[in-house]
Amino acid sequence: MFQTLQSRAQAAGIALRNPPPEPTTCCGRGCNGCVWEGFLNAAEYWRQEALLRLEA
């Protein structure tokens, strides 16, 4: 998803901020408030922002 939207933006001459980095601290125990939940929320926010910029 990140690469696709970045490629579309580059082709349109639009600069996007860097996508969020993947977490490196997950313990794999399925904790409540897992770092992956935060990453997925940040990734969705980045995607929505990128789509808005591409539509403008």
DSSP file (Angstrom, degrees, kcal/mol; ACC not computed):
  #  RESIDUE AA STRUCTURE BP1 BP2  ACC     N-H-->O    O-->H-N    N-H-->O    O-->H-N    TCO  KAPPA ALPHA  PHI   PSI    X-CA   Y-CA   Z-CA
    1    1 A M     >        0   0    0      0, 0.0     4,-2.4     0, 0.0     5,-0.3   0.000 360.0 360.0 360.0 -47.0    0.0    0.0    0.0
    2    2 A F  H  >  +     0   0    0      1,-0.2     4,-2.6     2,-0.2     5,-0.2   0.949 360.0  46.2 -59.7 -48.7    2.7    2.5    0.9
    3    3 A Q  H  > S+     0   0    0      1,-0.2     4,-2.5     2,-0.2    -1,-0.2   0.901 111.5  52.0 -62.7 -41.7    4.7    1.8   -2.2
    4    4 A T  H  > S+     0   0    0      2,-0.2     4,-2.3     1,-0.2    -1,-0.2   0.939 113.6  42.4 -60.8 -48.8    1.6    2.1   -4.5
    5    5 A L  H  X S+     0   0    0     -4,-2.4     4,-2.4     1,-0.2    -1,-0.2   0.874 113.7  52.2 -68.8 -36.2    0.5    5.4   -3.1
    6    6 A Q  H  X S+     0   0    0     -4,-2.6     4,-2.5    -5,-0.3    -1,-0.2   0.896 110.0  49.5 -65.4 -38.6    4.1    6.8   -3.0
    7    7 A S  H  X S+     0   0    0     -4,-2.5     4,-2.4    -5,-0.2    -2,-0.2   0.918 111.5  48.6 -65.4 -43.5    4.5    5.8   -6.7
    8    8 A R  H  X S+     0   0    0     -4,-2.3     4,-1.5     2,-0.2    -2,-0.2   0.913 113.0  48.0 -61.9 -42.4    1.2    7.5   -7.6
    9    9 A A  H  X>S+     0   0    0     -4,-2.4     5,-3.1     2,-0.2     4,-0.5   0.914 110.8  50.5 -65.6 -42.6    2.2   10.6   -5.8
   10   10 A Q  H ><5S+     0   0    0     -4,-2.5     3,-1.1     1,-0.2    -1,-0.2   0.917 109.2  51.4 -62.0 -43.0    5.6   10.7   -7.4
   11   11 A A  H 3<5S+     0   0    0     -4,-2.4    -1,-0.2     1,-0.3    -2,-0.2   0.818 112.8  46.6 -62.7 -30.7    4.0   10.3  -10.8
   12   12 A A  H 3<5S-     0   0    0     -4,-1.5    -1,-0.3    -5,-0.2    -2,-0.2   0.455 116.6-114.5 -90.6  -1.5    1.7   13.2  -10.0
   13   13 A G  T <<5 +     0   0    0     -3,-1.1     2,-0.5    -4,-0.5    -3,-0.2   0.796  69.7 139.6  74.1  28.5    4.5   15.4   -8.7
   14   14 A I      < -     0   0    0     -5,-3.1     2,-0.5    -6,-0.1    -1,-0.3  -0.902  46.4-140.5-109.5 131.6    3.1   15.3   -5.1
   15   15 A A        -     0   0    0     -2,-0.5     2,-0.3    -3,-0.1    -9,-0.0  -0.793  19.1-167.8 -91.5 127.0    5.4   15.0   -2.1
   16   16 A L        -     0   0    0     -2,-0.5     2,-0.1   -10,-0.1    34,-0.0  -0.824  25.5-109.8-108.3 151.8    4.1   12.7    0.7
   17   17 A R        -     0   0    0     -2,-0.3    -1,-0.0     1,-0.1    33,-0.0  -0.369  51.5 -82.5 -70.6 161.9    5.5   12.5    4.2
   18   18 A N        -     0   0    0      1,-0.1    -1,-0.1    -2,-0.1    28,-0.0  -0.371  48.2-112.9 -65.4 142.4    7.2    9.2    5.0
   19   19 A P        -     0   0    0      0, 0.0    -1,-0.1     0, 0.0    24,-0.1  -0.310  44.8 -83.3 -69.5 162.2    4.9    6.4    6.1
   20   20 A P        -     0   0    0      0, 0.0     2,-0.1     0, 0.0    19,-0.0  -0.374  48.5-112.7 -66.4 144.5    5.1    5.2    9.7
   21   21 A P        -     0   0    0      0, 0.0     3,-0.1     0, 0.0    22,-0.1  -0.459  33.1-103.4 -75.0 149.9    7.8    2.6   10.4
   22   22 A E        -     0   0    0     -2,-0.1    14,-0.1     1,-0.1     0, 0.0  -0.467  45.1-100.4 -69.0 144.3    6.9   -0.9   11.3
   23   23 A P        -     0   0    0      0, 0.0    -1,-0.1     0, 0.0     3,-0.0  -0.285  30.7-172.5 -65.0 150.0    7.2   -1.7   15.0
   24   24 A T  S    S+     0   0    0     -3,-0.1    -2,-0.0     1,-0.1     0, 0.0   0.301  73.8  68.3-121.0   5.0   10.3   -3.6   16.1
   25   25 A T        +     0   0    0      2,-0.0     2,-0.2     0, 0.0    10,-0.1   0.206  60.0 134.8-114.2  16.1    9.3   -4.1   19.8
   26   26 A C        -     0   0    0      1,-0.2     8,-0.0     8,-0.1     0, 0.0  -0.461  38.0-162.7 -68.9 132.8    6.4   -6.6   19.5
   27   27 A C        -     0   0    0     -2,-0.2    -1,-0.2     4,-0.0     7,-0.0   0.597  33.3-125.6 -91.1 -12.0    6.6   -9.4   22.0
   28   28 A G  S    S+     0   0    0      1,-0.0    -2,-0.1     3,-0.0     6,-0.0   0.607  78.9 113.1  81.7  11.5    4.1  -11.6   20.1
   29   29 A R  S    S-     0   0    0      0, 0.0    -1,-0.0     0, 0.0    -3,-0.0   0.403  85.5-114.6 -97.9   2.7    1.8  -12.2   23.1
   30   30 A G        -     0   0    0      1,-0.1     3,-0.1     3,-0.0     4,-0.1   0.893  45.7-168.2  69.1  39.9   -1.2  -10.3   21.7
   31   31 A C    >   -     0   0    0      1,-0.1     3,-1.2     2,-0.1     2,-0.5  -0.193  30.3-102.2 -60.8 150.4   -1.0   -7.6   24.4
   32   32 A N  T 3  S+     0   0    0      1,-0.3    -1,-0.1     5,-0.0    -2,-0.0  -0.646 115.7  22.3 -69.5 124.7   -3.9   -5.1   24.8
   33   33 A G  T 3  S-     0   0    0     -2,-0.5    -1,-0.3     1,-0.1    -2,-0.1   0.811  92.6-170.7  82.0  32.0   -2.6   -2.0   23.1
   34   34 A C    X>  -     0   0    0     -3,-1.2     4,-1.4     1,-0.1     3,-1.0  -0.168  34.1-117.5 -56.1 148.0   -0.1   -3.9   21.0
   35   35 A V  H 3> S+     0   0    0      1,-0.3     4,-2.1     2,-0.2    -1,-0.1   0.789 115.4  62.1 -59.4 -27.0    2.4   -1.8   19.1
   36   36 A W  H 3> S+     0   0    0      2,-0.2     4,-2.8     1,-0.2    -1,-0.3   0.835  97.6  56.3 -69.5 -31.3    0.9   -3.2   15.9
   37   37 A E  H <> S+     0   0    0     -3,-1.0     4,-2.1     2,-0.2    -1,-0.2   0.934 109.3  46.1 -63.1 -44.6   -2.5   -1.6   16.7
   38   38 A G  H  X S+     0   0    0     -4,-1.4     4,-2.4     2,-0.2    -2,-0.2   0.897 112.6  50.8 -63.2 -40.7   -0.8    1.7   16.9
   39   39 A F  H  X S+     0   0    0     -4,-2.1     4,-2.9     2,-0.2    -2,-0.2   0.929 109.5  49.6 -63.1 -45.4    1.1    1.0   13.7
   40   40 A L  H  X S+     0   0    0     -4,-2.8     4,-2.2     2,-0.2    -1,-0.2   0.884 111.4  49.4 -63.9 -37.8   -2.1    0.1   11.9
   41   41 A N  H  X S+     0   0    0     -4,-2.1     4,-2.1     2,-0.2    -1,-0.2   0.927 113.6  46.0 -64.3 -44.3   -3.9    3.2   13.1
   42   42 A A  H  X S+     0   0    0     -4,-2.4     4,-2.5     2,-0.2    -2,-0.2   0.885 111.9  52.0 -65.6 -38.6   -0.9    5.3   11.9
   43   43 A A  H  X S+     0   0    0     -4,-2.9     4,-2.5     2,-0.2    -1,-0.2   0.898 109.9  48.6 -65.3 -40.5   -0.8    3.5    8.6
   44   44 A E  H  X S+     0   0    0     -4,-2.2     4,-2.6     2,-0.2    -2,-0.2   0.902 111.2  50.0 -66.3 -40.5   -4.5    4.2    8.0
   45   45 A Y  H  X S+     0   0    0     -4,-2.1     4,-2.5     2,-0.2    -2,-0.2   0.929 111.8  48.6 -61.5 -45.1   -4.1    7.8    8.9
   46   46 A W  H  X S+     0   0    0     -4,-2.5     4,-2.7     1,-0.2    -2,-0.2   0.915 111.4  50.3 -60.5 -43.8   -1.2    8.0    6.4
   47   47 A R  H  X S+     0   0    0     -4,-2.5     4,-2.6     2,-0.2    -2,-0.2   0.925 111.2  47.5 -61.8 -46.1   -3.3    6.3    3.7
   48   48 A Q  H  X S+     0   0    0     -4,-2.6     4,-2.2     1,-0.2    -1,-0.2   0.917 113.1  48.6 -62.3 -43.4   -6.2    8.7    4.2
   49   49 A E  H  X S+     0   0    0     -4,-2.5     4,-2.1     2,-0.2    -2,-0.2   0.915 112.0  49.4 -62.2 -43.6   -3.9   11.7    4.1
   50   50 A A  H  X S+     0   0    0     -4,-2.7     4,-2.2     1,-0.2    -2,-0.2   0.917 110.4  50.2 -62.8 -43.8   -2.2   10.4    1.0
   51   51 A L  H  X S+     0   0    0     -4,-2.6     4,-1.7     1,-0.2    -1,-0.2   0.895 109.4  51.6 -63.3 -39.9   -5.5    9.8   -0.8
   52   52 A L  H  X S+     0   0    0     -4,-2.2     4,-1.1     1,-0.2    -1,-0.2   0.911 110.9  47.9 -62.3 -42.2   -6.7   13.3    0.1
   53   53 A R  H  < S+     0   0    0     -4,-2.1    -2,-0.2     1,-0.2    -1,-0.2   0.869 111.2  51.0 -66.8 -35.5   -3.5   14.8   -1.4
   54   54 A L  H  < S+     0   0    0     -4,-2.2    -1,-0.2     1,-0.2    -2,-0.2   0.794 108.9  51.7 -72.4 -27.6   -3.9   12.7   -4.5
   55   55 A E  H  <        0   0    0     -4,-1.7    -1,-0.2     1,-0.2    -2,-0.2   0.733 360.0 360.0 -79.5 -22.8   -7.5   13.7   -5.1
   56   56 A A     <        0   0    0     -4,-1.1    -1,-0.2    -3,-0.2    -2,-0.1   0.493 360.0 360.0 -68.3 360.0   -6.7   17.4   -4.8
